[in-house]
């Protein structure tokens, strides 16, 4: 039941029920135990116009949120680093996107931990560059050329094996007539090979070959992408040893959004934080 439903049933106020629940949560999950942490995931989550961004840290082994703070920069992690030092936790690895702010903060505060750049964020970055290229070509193209490029955004970004066969001719016509787009598309499709390599050395070689092809394509968007991946090569290759990603964080993100819809917003910031700390114990569903 929602708090409102329970308050109506007991003929009391929403705040009374909320305070009872808040007191219980404060006792049970108010201070997450950090000593046994070994593998973490860090990400920023957008919660809408009112709450905006939150930086969230989860324990990858249990799925529990162990830190949440407003914002999406290094300041959002300041208290967490202090608590982590006091706990004397021995962090082995962290996964995150390629945010320069998070990267610098982790290197400073956990110099011995391996940073693993999230695979799905890398794929997302590649897709964003391809979409930027497509938009630039749409703006420059005219006539038939422009018609072939417009309306194929999602076809470009989807994996080829997931596209409806009836729509493939439209995609193939656009690629046949637009060489830069074809080069970018082929690179996107071959990127998956990177995580299929049997060891770190072959993964390094595969990544370098991919970047060389991107540079030789002579397309600015692809050259920028190659430069970014080369800058982050160690964090990409660390996946071979640790095999972690932010996939679990995406599930947490969905549960948070469900929580917000179910409770019609949480005005009490501490109560909201406690609900997030307890999220791994909750099975949420939308209630009518």
C-alpha positions as CSV (number, residue, x, y, z in Angstrom):
1,X,0.0,0.0,0.0
2,X,1.0,3.6,-0.5
3,X,1.5,5.8,2.6
4,X,-1.6,7.7,1.6
5,X,-3.7,4.5,1.4
6,X,-2.5,3.4,4.8
7,X,-3.1,6.8,6.3
8,X,-6.7,6.8,5.0
9,X,-7.2,3.3,6.3
10,X,-6.0,4.2,9.8
11,X,-7.7,7.6,9.7
12,X,-4.4,9.4,10.4
13,X,-2.2,11.8,8.6
14,X,0.3,11.1,5.8
15,X,3.1,12.6,7.9
16,X,2.4,10.3,10.9
17,X,2.7,7.2,8.8
18,X,5.8,8.6,7.0
19,X,7.5,9.4,10.3
20,X,6.9,5.9,11.6
21,X,8.4,4.4,8.5
22,X,11.2,6.9,8.5
23,X,12.2,6.0,12.1
24,X,12.3,2.3,11.2
25,X,14.3,2.9,8.1
26,X,16.7,5.1,10.0
27,X,17.4,2.3,12.5
28,X,17.7,-0.4,9.9
29,X,19.5,1.2,6.9
30,X,20.4,4.8,8.0
31,X,24.1,4.1,8.0
32,X,25.1,1.6,5.3
33,X,27.9,-0.7,6.3
34,X,30.9,0.0,4.1
35,X,33.7,-2.2,5.6
36,X,32.9,-5.3,3.4
37,X,32.6,-3.4,0.1
38,X,34.8,-4.7,-2.7
39,X,33.2,-3.7,-6.0
40,X,31.2,-0.5,-6.7
41,X,29.2,1.1,-9.4
42,X,29.0,4.9,-9.6
43,X,26.5,6.8,-11.8
44,X,24.4,9.9,-12.0
45,X,20.6,9.6,-12.2
46,X,18.2,12.2,-13.5
47,X,15.0,12.3,-11.3
48,X,13.1,15.0,-13.1
49,X,12.8,18.8,-12.9
50,X,12.2,19.0,-9.1
51,X,14.9,16.6,-7.8
52,X,17.2,16.9,-10.8
53,X,20.4,14.8,-10.5
54,X,21.6,12.4,-7.9
55,X,24.9,10.7,-7.7
56,X,24.4,7.1,-6.6
57,X,26.9,4.5,-5.5
58,X,25.9,0.8,-5.2
59,X,27.5,-2.3,-3.9
60,X,27.7,-4.5,-7.0
61,X,27.7,-7.7,-5.0
62,X,24.5,-7.0,-3.1
63,X,22.8,-4.4,-5.2
64,X,22.4,-2.1,-2.2
65,X,22.7,1.7,-2.6
66,X,25.5,2.7,-0.2
67,X,25.6,6.4,-1.0
68,X,23.3,9.0,-2.6
69,X,23.8,12.7,-2.8
70,X,22.4,15.6,-4.8
71,X,24.4,16.7,-7.9
72,X,26.5,14.9,-10.4
73,X,30.1,16.1,-9.7
74,X,32.9,15.4,-7.4
75,X,31.3,17.2,-4.5
76,X,28.5,14.7,-4.4
77,X,31.1,12.0,-3.4
78,X,33.0,14.0,-0.8
79,X,31.2,12.5,2.2
80,X,31.4,9.0,0.8
81,X,35.2,9.1,0.4
82,X,35.5,10.2,4.1
83,X,33.2,7.4,5.3
84,X,35.0,4.8,3.1
85,X,38.3,5.7,4.6
86,X,36.9,5.4,8.1
87,X,35.5,2.0,7.3
88,X,38.9,0.8,6.0
89,X,37.1,-1.0,3.1
90,X,39.4,-2.6,0.5
91,X,37.8,-1.6,-2.8
92,X,39.1,-3.8,-5.7
93,X,37.2,-2.2,-8.6
94,X,34.7,0.4,-9.7
95,X,32.6,0.7,-12.8
96,X,31.4,4.0,-14.1
97,X,31.0,6.1,-17.3
98,X,33.9,8.1,-18.7
99,X,33.0,11.2,-16.7
100,X,36.2,13.2,-16.2
101,X,35.0,14.3,-12.8
102,X,34.3,10.9,-11.4
103,X,37.5,9.5,-12.9
104,X,39.7,12.1,-11.2
105,X,37.9,11.7,-7.9
106,X,38.3,7.9,-7.9
107,X,42.0,8.1,-8.9
108,X,42.6,10.5,-6.0
109,X,40.7,8.7,-3.3
110,X,41.1,5.0,-4.4
111,X,44.4,4.9,-6.2
112,X,44.7,1.1,-5.8
113,X,41.3,0.3,-7.2
114,X,40.8,-0.7,-10.8
115,X,38.5,1.6,-12.8
116,X,36.3,-0.2,-15.4
117,X,34.6,2.1,-17.8
118,X,31.1,0.9,-18.3
119,X,30.6,-1.0,-21.6
120,X,27.1,0.3,-22.2
121,X,28.2,3.9,-21.8
122,X,31.0,3.3,-24.4
123,X,28.4,1.9,-26.8
124,X,26.2,4.9,-26.0
125,X,29.0,7.3,-26.8
126,X,29.6,5.6,-30.1
127,X,25.9,5.9,-30.9
128,X,25.9,9.6,-30.0
129,X,28.8,10.3,-32.3
130,X,27.0,8.5,-35.2
131,X,23.9,10.5,-34.5
132,X,25.9,13.7,-34.5
133,X,27.4,12.7,-37.9
134,X,23.9,11.9,-39.3
135,X,22.5,15.3,-38.2
136,X,25.5,17.1,-39.8
137,X,24.9,15.2,-43.0
138,X,21.2,16.0,-43.0
139,X,22.0,19.7,-42.6
140,X,24.4,19.6,-45.5
141,X,22.6,17.3,-47.9
142,X,20.0,18.2,-50.5
143,X,17.5,16.4,-52.7
144,X,17.5,12.6,-52.9
145,X,20.6,12.4,-50.6
146,X,18.8,14.2,-47.8
147,X,15.7,12.1,-48.2
148,X,17.7,8.9,-47.8
149,X,19.3,10.1,-44.5
150,X,16.2,11.5,-42.8
151,X,14.2,9.1,-40.7
152,X,16.8,6.5,-40.2
153,X,18.1,7.5,-36.8
154,X,16.8,4.5,-34.9
155,X,17.8,2.1,-37.7
156,X,21.3,3.4,-37.4
157,X,21.5,3.0,-33.7
158,X,19.8,-0.4,-33.4
159,X,21.8,-3.6,-33.7
160,X,21.4,-5.0,-37.2
161,X,20.1,-8.3,-36.0
162,X,17.2,-6.6,-34.1
163,X,15.9,-4.6,-37.1
164,X,12.7,-5.6,-38.8
165,X,13.8,-7.1,-42.2
166,X,11.3,-5.0,-44.0
167,X,13.1,-1.9,-42.9
168,X,16.6,-3.0,-43.8
169,X,16.4,-1.9,-47.4
170,X,15.8,1.7,-46.3
171,X,18.9,1.6,-44.0
172,X,21.0,-0.1,-46.7
173,X,20.0,2.6,-49.3
174,X,21.1,5.3,-47.0
175,X,24.4,3.7,-46.2
176,X,25.1,2.9,-49.9
177,X,24.7,6.6,-50.8
178,X,26.6,8.0,-47.8
179,X,30.1,6.7,-47.4
180,X,31.0,8.5,-44.1
181,X,27.8,7.1,-42.5
182,X,28.6,3.6,-43.8
183,X,32.0,3.8,-42.3
184,X,30.6,4.9,-38.9
185,X,27.9,2.2,-39.0
186,X,30.4,-0.6,-39.8
187,X,32.6,0.5,-36.9
188,X,29.6,0.6,-34.6
189,X,28.6,-3.0,-35.6
190,X,32.1,-4.3,-35.1
191,X,32.6,-2.7,-31.7
192,X,31.0,-5.6,-29.9
193,X,34.0,-7.8,-30.9
194,X,36.0,-5.8,-28.4
195,X,34.4,-7.6,-25.4
196,X,34.6,-11.0,-27.0
197,X,38.4,-11.1,-26.9
198,X,39.9,-13.9,-24.8
199,X,42.5,-11.8,-22.9
200,X,43.7,-8.3,-22.2
201,X,46.4,-8.3,-25.0
202,X,44.0,-9.3,-27.8
203,X,41.5,-6.9,-26.4
204,X,44.1,-4.1,-26.6
205,X,45.0,-5.1,-30.2
206,X,41.4,-5.2,-31.2
207,X,40.7,-1.7,-29.7
208,X,43.8,-0.2,-31.4
209,X,42.8,-1.7,-34.7
210,X,39.3,-0.3,-34.3
211,X,40.7,3.2,-33.4
212,X,43.0,3.0,-36.4
213,X,40.1,2.3,-38.7
214,X,38.2,5.2,-37.2
215,X,41.1,7.6,-37.8
216,X,41.7,6.4,-41.4
217,X,38.0,7.0,-42.2
218,X,38.8,10.7,-42.3
219,X,35.6,11.6,-40.5
220,X,36.0,14.2,-37.7
221,X,33.3,12.6,-35.5
222,X,35.1,9.2,-35.7
223,X,38.5,10.6,-35.1
224,X,37.3,12.4,-32.0
225,X,35.8,9.1,-30.8
226,X,39.1,7.2,-31.4
227,X,40.9,9.9,-29.4
228,X,38.5,9.5,-26.5
229,X,38.8,5.7,-26.4
230,X,42.6,5.8,-26.6
231,X,42.6,8.2,-23.6
232,X,40.5,5.8,-21.6
233,X,42.2,2.6,-22.8
234,X,43.3,1.3,-19.3
235,X,39.7,1.6,-17.9
236,X,38.3,-0.2,-21.0
237,X,40.8,-3.0,-20.8
238,X,40.3,-3.5,-17.1
239,X,37.0,-5.2,-18.0
240,X,39.1,-8.3,-18.8
241,X,40.1,-8.8,-15.2
242,X,36.9,-7.6,-13.4
243,X,34.0,-8.1,-15.8
244,X,31.7,-5.5,-14.2
245,X,29.4,-2.9,-15.7
246,X,26.6,-0.5,-14.7
247,X,23.8,-2.9,-15.8
248,X,22.7,-3.3,-12.2
249,X,22.7,0.4,-11.8
250,X,20.2,0.6,-14.6
251,X,17.8,-1.7,-12.7
252,X,18.2,0.5,-9.6
253,X,17.4,3.6,-11.8
254,X,14.1,2.0,-12.9
255,X,13.2,1.1,-9.3
256,X,13.8,4.7,-8.2
257,X,11.6,6.1,-10.9
258,X,8.9,3.6,-9.9
259,X,9.3,4.6,-6.3
260,X,8.8,8.3,-7.2
261,X,5.7,7.5,-9.2
262,X,4.2,5.4,-6.5
263,X,4.7,8.0,-3.8
264,X,3.9,11.0,-5.9
265,X,7.2,12.6,-4.9
266,X,9.1,12.6,-1.6
267,X,9.4,16.1,-0.1
268,X,11.5,15.0,2.9
269,X,15.1,14.6,1.6
270,X,16.2,12.3,4.4
271,X,13.2,10.1,4.0
272,X,13.8,9.9,0.3
273,X,17.5,8.9,1.0
274,X,16.4,6.2,3.4
275,X,13.9,4.8,0.9
276,X,16.8,4.5,-1.5
277,X,19.1,2.8,1.0
278,X,16.3,0.2,1.5
279,X,15.5,-0.2,-2.2
280,X,17.4,-3.5,-2.5
281,X,14.9,-4.9,0.1
282,X,11.8,-3.6,-1.7
283,X,9.7,-5.1,-4.4
284,X,8.0,-2.2,-6.0
285,X,5.0,-2.2,-8.3
286,X,2.7,0.6,-9.4
287,X,-0.5,0.7,-7.4
288,X,-3.8,2.1,-8.5
